[in-house]
Amino acid sequence: MTCEHLKDAAEPAPQTPYGQGCPACERDGHTDWVHLRLCLTCGLVACCDSSPRRHMSGHHADTGHPVMRSFEPGEDWRWCFDDHLLG
């Protein structure tokens, strides 16, 4: 099963600056992020829901951008926040 958001999601280049971790965590002096995610609407790189600050979920709540994908090496799965579907 898929949804229109997953079907239509583009693959933007990550926003800069991007180091080795979650830019929002790094900016605030945190190093305890777990995994990274990429917003497929705007290219924001942020930490996952297993991370203490859950920046990608916060980004979705703030912007309504519906789809993110894993930004981990070797992973290419996507998640639609609006429809709660993995793609």
LOGU-652618 format. One record per atom (N, C-alpha, C): x negated, y, z; residue in one letter. Coordinates in steps of 0.05 Angstrom, whole numbers, plus 5000, padded with zeros to 4 digits. Layout:
BEGIN
XYZA/...
//
This chain:
BEGIN
498349775000M/500050005000M/498250255000M/499050454985T/497650704985T/499650934985T/498651174986C/500351404985C/499351604965C/500851814960E/500052014940E/497552154949E/497252204976H/494852344986H/492352184980H/492451924985L/490051754980L/489551744950L/491651714934K/491351684905K/490151944893K/490852174903D/490052434892D/487552544904D/486452424925A/484152544940A/481652554922A/480452784921A/477952824906A/475552754923A/473252794912E/470752734927E/469052984927E/469553174945P/467953424945P/465253374956P/463453554949A/460753544962A/461053634991A/459453525009P/459553615037P/458953915039P/460354045057Q/459654325063Q/456954335075Q/455654555072T/453054605085T/453454795108T/451854805128P/449454625131P/450354355142P/448754155135Y/449153885145Y/446453755152Y/446153675177G/443753545186G/444153245187G/443753135210Q/444052855213Q/446452775231Q/447952975240G/450152925258G/452553095252G/454353095270C/456753265268C/455953555271C/456253725251P/455454005253P/456754155277P/459254105282A/460554235305A/459454145331A/458853885334C/457653785359C/454853905362C/453253905340E/450554005341E/450554305348E/452354455337R/452554745342R/453054795372R/454554625385D/455154655413D/453254505432D/451154395420G/449054255437G/449753975445G/451653845431H/452453575437H/451053375418H/450253155428T/448952945411T/450352675414T/452752675426D/454152425431D/456352355412D/456252455387W/458152385366W/457552095359W/459551955348V/459351665342V/458951615312V/461051685296H/460851645267H/461851905254H/460951935229L/461652175214L/463852115193L/465452325188R/467552315168R/467352555150R/468352535125L/468252745105L/471152815097L/471853065100C/474553155091C/474553165061C/476453025049L/476553015019L/478053245007L/478853445023T/480053685013T/477853905011T/476353935032C/474454165033C/471454085036C/470953835042G/468153745045G/467053775073G/468653845093L/467653875120L/466653595130L/464353595142V/463353355156V/463853395185V/465053185198A/465753205226A/465752925239A/465852925265C/465752665279C/468452525280C/468352265285C/470752095285C/472252095311C/474451955312D/476051935336D/474851775359D/472751625353S/471251485374S/469251665388S/468851905377S/467152105388S/468652275409S/467352375429P/468752525451P/470352765441P/469452905421R/470853155413R/472653115388R/472552895375R/474352825353R/474753055333R/472553165323H/472753405307H/474253365281H/474153125268M/475653085243M/478653085248M/479552965269S/482452975276S/483253265282S/481553415296G/482053695301G/482253855276G/480453795257H/480453925231H/483153875217H/484053635217H/486653565205H/488853725219H/488853725245A/490953875260A/490954175253A/488554285250D/488354575244D/488954645215D/488354465196T/488554535168T/490654395153T/491554155163G/493353995148G/492153835125G/489453845123H/488153685102H/488653395108H/489853245089P/490852985096P/488952745095P/486852755079V/485152515075V/482252575081V/481152375096M/478252375101M/477152105093M/474552085090R/473351825085R/470951795104R/470151555108S/467751505124S/465451635110S/463651755126F/461251875115F/458751715125F/459251465132E/457151285141E/455951145117E/453351095117P/452050955095P/453350675090P/453950625065G/455150375057G/458150345061G/459450555071E/462350545075E/463650745057E/465950665045D/467450845028D/470450845032D/471250735055W/474150735061W/475151015067W/477751045062R/479151305066R/481451275086R/482251485099W/484451485117W/486251725111W/488851675109C/490751895106C/492051945133C/491552185144F/492652255170F/495652285168F/496752395146D/499552445144D/501252185143D/500251985128D/501751745124D/500751505141D/498551555156H/497351345173H/496751095156H/495351145134L/494650925116L/491650915111L/490550675110L/487750635102L/487750585072L/485750705059G/485650655030G/482850615021G/
//
